[in-house]
Amino acid sequence: MSEALKLERNRDVAELQAEVARMADMVCEATRQAALEGIGSALAVAADRTMETPDRVRDIANHVLARASIMQGEIDRFMKVARGQRH
């Protein structure tokens, strides 16, 4: 294997490792943040039963879905790198 090929492979491996670490950090932080927000939202809705409660529940669900969409985009980006495609 030529030196240039070895250097290219090492760079690709380092890039993938960095992407895996970034993805793991992001997933951990997003999970923690979503859990805290979910707990807070659930407590607020439980404590405040009004006519607006269904709207608030829908807003919370939409917020969670938006965050899931962002995470899916990051997972798709990660999978491209993992498959050796450039992003």
N, CA, C and O of each residue as an XYZ file, in Angstrom:
348
protein
N       0.853     -1.171      0.000
C       0.000      0.000      0.000
C       0.900      1.237      0.000
O       1.828      1.328      0.804
N       0.635      2.170     -0.883
C       1.471      3.360     -0.993
C       1.269      4.267      0.223
O       0.253      4.194      0.914
N       2.257      5.114      0.460
C       2.183      6.052      1.587
C       1.004      7.007      1.426
O       0.324      7.316      2.405
N       0.756      7.471      0.221
C      -0.365      8.389     -0.027
C      -1.686      7.717      0.299
O      -2.576      8.333      0.885
N      -1.814      6.449     -0.081
C      -3.047      5.707      0.203
C      -3.217      5.498      1.707
O      -4.325      5.603      2.233
N      -2.110      5.200      2.395
C      -2.158      5.033      3.853
C      -2.581      6.330      4.537
O      -3.406      6.314      5.450
N      -2.019      7.444      4.096
C      -2.379      8.739      4.669
C      -3.856      9.055      4.436
O      -4.545      9.548      5.328
N      -4.327      8.766      3.230
C      -5.746      8.997      2.898
C      -6.646      8.135      3.790
O      -7.655      8.606      4.316
N      -6.267      6.883      3.946
C      -7.055      5.964      4.792
C      -7.044      6.426      6.244
O      -8.081      6.410      6.908
N      -5.894      6.833      6.737
C      -5.799      7.316      8.119
C      -6.656      8.562      8.323
O      -7.314      8.716      9.352
N      -6.640      9.448      7.329
C      -7.472     10.654      7.421
C      -8.953     10.287      7.436
O      -9.728     10.861      8.201
N      -9.350      9.328      6.588
C     -10.737      8.893      6.553
C     -11.157      8.266      7.883
O     -12.258      8.512      8.375
N     -10.274      7.459      8.453
C     -10.572      6.825      9.746
C     -10.706      7.886     10.834
O     -11.628      7.831     11.647
N      -9.796      8.844     10.850
C      -9.847      9.921     11.842
C     -11.130     10.746     11.685
O     -11.753     11.132     12.675
N     -11.513     11.008     10.442
C     -12.745     11.766     10.189
C     -13.964     10.995     10.677
O     -14.871     11.578     11.271
N     -13.990      9.711     10.434
C     -15.107      8.886     10.884
C     -15.158      8.818     12.401
O     -16.236      8.897     12.989
N     -14.006      8.672     13.038
C     -13.969      8.629     14.499
C     -14.461      9.945     15.093
O     -15.201      9.944     16.077
N     -14.060     11.053     14.507
C     -14.514     12.355     14.980
C     -16.023     12.499     14.796
O     -16.711     13.043     15.660
N     -16.521     12.018     13.689
C     -17.966     12.092     13.428
C     -18.744     11.217     14.405
O     -19.807     11.617     14.881
N     -18.232     10.042     14.705
C     -18.887      9.159     15.678
C     -18.922      9.825     17.049
O     -19.953      9.800     17.721
N     -17.824     10.412     17.465
C     -17.776     11.088     18.759
C     -18.743     12.270     18.798
O     -19.439     12.478     19.792
N     -18.783     13.041     17.713
C     -19.699     14.187     17.643
C     -21.147     13.729     17.706
O     -21.974     14.329     18.393
N     -21.442     12.656     16.979
C     -22.796     12.122     16.959
C     -23.199     11.603     18.343
O     -24.315     11.852     18.798
N     -22.314     10.898     18.994
C     -22.611     10.369     20.330
C     -22.876     11.512     21.310
O     -23.817     11.446     22.101
N     -22.056     12.547     21.261
C     -22.269     13.699     22.138
C     -23.605     14.363     21.853
O     -24.335     14.728     22.775
N     -23.924     14.518     20.571
C     -25.174     15.171     20.208
C     -26.382     14.352     20.666
O     -27.344     14.907     21.197
N     -26.333     13.047     20.463
C     -27.453     12.190     20.863
C     -27.637     12.229     22.383
O     -28.762     12.311     22.875
N     -26.529     12.169     23.118
C     -26.616     12.223     24.582
C     -27.229     13.539     25.047
O     -28.124     13.550     25.892
N     -26.749     14.637     24.498
C     -27.266     15.947     24.899
C     -28.726     16.118     24.495
O     -29.532     16.623     25.276
N     -29.066     15.705     23.291
C     -30.457     15.832     22.837
C     -31.387     14.973     23.682
O     -32.499     15.392     24.003
N     -30.946     13.793     24.040
C     -31.763     12.909     24.867
C     -31.973     13.512     26.249
O     -33.087     13.515     26.772
N     -30.900     14.017     26.833
C     -30.995     14.643     28.157
C     -31.928     15.848     28.114
O     -32.798     16.001     28.971
N     -31.739     16.700     27.111
C     -32.558     17.900     26.998
C     -34.026     17.557     26.756
O     -34.913     18.171     27.349
N     -34.282     16.586     25.894
C     -35.665     16.181     25.628
C     -36.321     15.612     26.871
O     -37.496     15.872     27.132
N     -35.572     14.842     27.635
C     -36.125     14.276     28.871
C     -36.485     15.381     29.858
O     -37.557     15.350     30.462
N     -35.599     16.353     30.022
C     -35.880     17.460     30.936
C     -37.088     18.270     30.471
O     -37.952     18.630     31.270
N     -37.135     18.548     29.181
C     -38.273     19.302     28.649
C     -39.565     18.511     28.776
O     -40.609     19.067     29.116
N     -39.495     17.224     28.504
C     -40.688     16.382     28.618
C     -41.216     16.332     30.034
O     -42.424     16.414     30.259
N     -40.313     16.196     30.987
C     -40.722     16.166     32.397
C     -41.348     17.497     32.788
O     -42.406     17.532     33.416
N     -40.698     18.580     32.418
C     -41.234     19.898     32.740
C     -42.587     20.141     32.094
O     -43.499     20.676     32.723
N     -42.707     19.751     30.852
C     -43.979     19.936     30.139
C     -45.079     19.079     30.746
O     -46.204     19.545     30.928
N     -44.764     17.847     31.055
C     -45.762     16.963     31.652
C     -46.235     17.501     32.998
O     -47.429     17.470     33.294
N     -45.318     17.986     33.803
C     -45.699     18.555     35.106
C     -46.548     19.809     34.931
O     -47.521     20.010     35.657
N     -46.180     20.652     33.970
C     -46.943     21.874     33.734
C     -48.351     21.561     33.252
O     -49.314     22.175     33.712
N     -48.482     20.616     32.333
C     -49.804     20.253     31.817
C     -50.642     19.619     32.917
O     -51.831     19.911     33.041
N     -50.029     18.758     33.711
C     -50.766     18.108     34.799
C     -51.246     19.118     35.833
O     -52.327     18.961     36.400
N     -50.454     20.144     36.077
C     -50.809     21.132     37.096
C     -51.794     22.175     36.594
O     -52.418     22.871     37.395
N     -51.943     22.290     35.287
C     -52.728     23.376     34.717
C     -53.744     22.833     33.721
O     -53.555     22.947     32.510
N     -54.787     22.262     34.217
C     -55.825     21.712     33.335
C     -56.816     22.813     32.985
O     -57.691     23.177     33.771
N     -56.643     23.326     31.775
C     -57.531     24.393     31.296
C     -58.027     24.017     29.911
O     -57.726     22.943     29.392
N     -58.791     24.926     29.328
C     -59.290     24.700     27.970
C     -58.150     24.655     26.958
O     -58.304     24.074     25.884
N     -57.004     25.260     27.287
C     -55.864     25.301     26.373
C     -54.984     24.058     26.471
O     -54.042     23.911     25.693
N     -55.271     23.175     27.400
C     -54.416     22.002     27.604
C     -54.213     21.189     26.325
O     -53.070     20.849     26.019
N     -55.268     20.857     25.555
C     -55.029     20.096     24.311
C     -54.108     20.825     23.330
O     -53.289     20.188     22.668
N     -54.230     22.145     23.231
C     -53.348     22.917     22.347
C     -51.903     22.857     22.837
O     -50.976     22.748     22.035
N     -51.717     22.928     24.140
C     -50.373     22.862     24.697
C     -49.759     21.489     24.462
O     -48.573     21.378     24.150
N     -50.559     20.453     24.610
C     -50.061     19.102     24.365
C     -49.642     18.958     22.905
O     -48.594     18.378     22.619
N     -50.446     19.478     21.979
C     -50.119     19.432     20.557
C     -48.834     20.219     20.270
O     -47.992     19.765     19.494
N     -48.682     21.379     20.884
C     -47.465     22.176     20.693
C     -46.230     21.412     21.174
O     -45.188     21.423     20.518
N     -46.355     20.759     22.312
C     -45.238     19.967     22.842
C     -44.906     18.826     21.882
O     -43.737     18.569     21.596
N     -45.929     18.149     21.391
C     -45.698     17.039     20.454
C     -45.029     17.536     19.179
O     -44.132     16.876     18.656
N     -45.451     18.683     18.676
C     -44.831     19.247     17.469
C     -43.368     19.617     17.713
O     -42.519     19.444     16.838
N     -43.091     20.122     18.899
C     -41.707     20.457     19.252
C     -40.842     19.198     19.281
O     -39.723     19.196     18.767
N     -41.357     18.142     19.879
C     -40.617     16.874     19.933
C     -40.391     16.322     18.530
O     -39.305     15.828     18.227
N     -41.401     16.399     17.674
C     -41.261     15.933     16.295
C     -40.218     16.745     15.528
O     -39.453     16.186     14.743
N     -40.184     18.040     15.746
C     -39.189     18.885     15.080
C     -37.778     18.488     15.503
O     -36.869     18.422     14.676
N     -37.607     18.226     16.782
C     -36.285     17.795     17.263
C     -35.919     16.434     16.692
O     -34.761     16.194     16.351
N     -36.892     15.548     16.587
C     -36.624     14.231     16.005
C     -36.201     14.365     14.550
O     -35.333     13.625     14.087
N     -36.799     15.293     13.830
C     -36.440     15.529     12.436
C     -34.994     16.013     12.322
O     -34.258     15.575     11.438
N     -34.593     16.904     13.204
C     -33.215     17.389     13.217
C     -32.258     16.231     13.494
O     -31.230     16.104     12.829
N     -32.586     15.397     14.461
C     -31.732     14.256     14.789
C     -31.660     13.289     13.613
O     -30.599     12.724     13.348
N     -32.768     13.091     12.907
C     -32.744     12.198     11.745
C     -31.797     12.732     10.678
O     -31.081     11.961     10.039
N     -31.792     14.041     10.486
C     -30.861     14.645      9.541
C     -29.416     14.400      9.944
O     -28.570     14.123      9.094
N     -29.134     14.501     11.223
C     -27.780     14.244     11.703
C     -27.408     12.767     11.539
O     -26.273     12.445     11.188
N     -28.345     11.893     11.789
C     -28.088     10.459     11.615
C     -27.831     10.160     10.141
O     -26.927      9.389      9.820
N     -28.605     10.754      9.246
C     -28.386     10.562      7.804
C     -27.001     11.051      7.402
O     -26.309     10.397      6.622
N     -26.599     12.200      7.933
C     -25.273     12.749      7.637
C     -24.191     11.801      8.152
O     -23.212     11.535      7.456
N     -24.367     11.303      9.347
C     -23.421     10.356      9.926
C     -23.307      9.097      9.068
O     -22.206      8.605      8.825
N     -24.440      8.583      8.612
C     -24.420      7.356      7.819
C     -23.685      7.561      6.496
O     -23.024      6.641      6.015
N     -23.787      8.749      5.900
C     -23.031      9.035      4.675
C     -21.538      8.935      4.939
O     -20.797      8.336      4.160
N     -21.108      9.526      6.038
C     -19.681      9.469      6.385
C     -19.278      8.042      6.679
O     -18.212      7.599      6.251
N     -20.110      7.316      7.399
C     -19.801      5.936      7.757
C     -19.695      5.048      6.511
O     -18.937      4.078      6.496
N     -20.450      5.383      5.483
C     -20.396      4.616      4.236
C     -19.257      5.074      3.315
O     -19.062      4.522      2.232
N     -18.523      6.075      3.755
C     -17.393      6.552      2.966
C     -17.729      7.619      1.965
O     -16.896      7.964      1.127
N     -18.938      8.156      2.029
C     -19.335      9.234      1.108
C     -18.943     10.563      1.730
O     -18.934     10.710      2.952
N     -18.626     11.511      0.896
C     -18.312     12.856      1.388
C     -19.607     13.580      1.713
O     -20.628     13.344      1.067
N     -19.577     14.449      2.696
C     -20.758     15.227      3.061
C     -20.652     16.647      2.598
O     -21.565     17.441      2.826
